[in-house]
Amino acid sequence: MLLNGGKLAETRILSRKSVELLSQNHIQGKSETLGYGLGFGVNSEAQHLTELGSMNAYYWGGFFYTSFVIDPKEDMIAVFMGQLHPTGGLNLDAKTIRLAYQAINDWAMTRKVWSRQINSPNVSIRPLQVQELKHPA
């Protein structure tokens, strides 16, 4: 829903402006290493990018070794879920998200576009269409 500008399938849950407000850096100039939106860390400046990623991507991590990143530029959501505390210095979450970025293939990509239908109380997900993008020759 956040990646889709506040819409879940064809249903608007949040306004586009609300999603923009949530995902923009609200502490600009107050931290040299991190940006914070309303509920997310935000890569709003090039200096915030310490790993692969995009400007304006937003992310967060959880206590039991979970993390996610939402990257509107790449049209991508990456999620890592573990069940571990303390982590003992593991960095599998960062490696997993780095692998997701490394898997992006700009020239020969098959993309599945998903349609989500809400069937109370369950959510069913089904593939809507498959598009093949090829390198312009």
C-alpha angles and dihedrals in degrees: 000000000000092000088051093056095259099316126118105202102312096334118098110222099166129017117254089243091054091055090048090051092049094050103043125095110262097182101054112168094011097089126036095198107034140040123203130203125181099298099347143075108243133208094214098146132039091244089063091062105092093152136025109305145105136265111267094022112138131206148164141187134219135224097252096054102279128136141166140188128202112200114185093183092059093034087234141136119191121190129188119189124185132160102219137117126200097025095208091225096304116153100190091127093060091043092051093051090045089053090051090056092045090053092062108113111190098186108042109024132150110206127194115209111207128212118205122203120188112225107177120274096000129055116222120202124198134170111259102189142337120228125190117210118198134193110266105249 
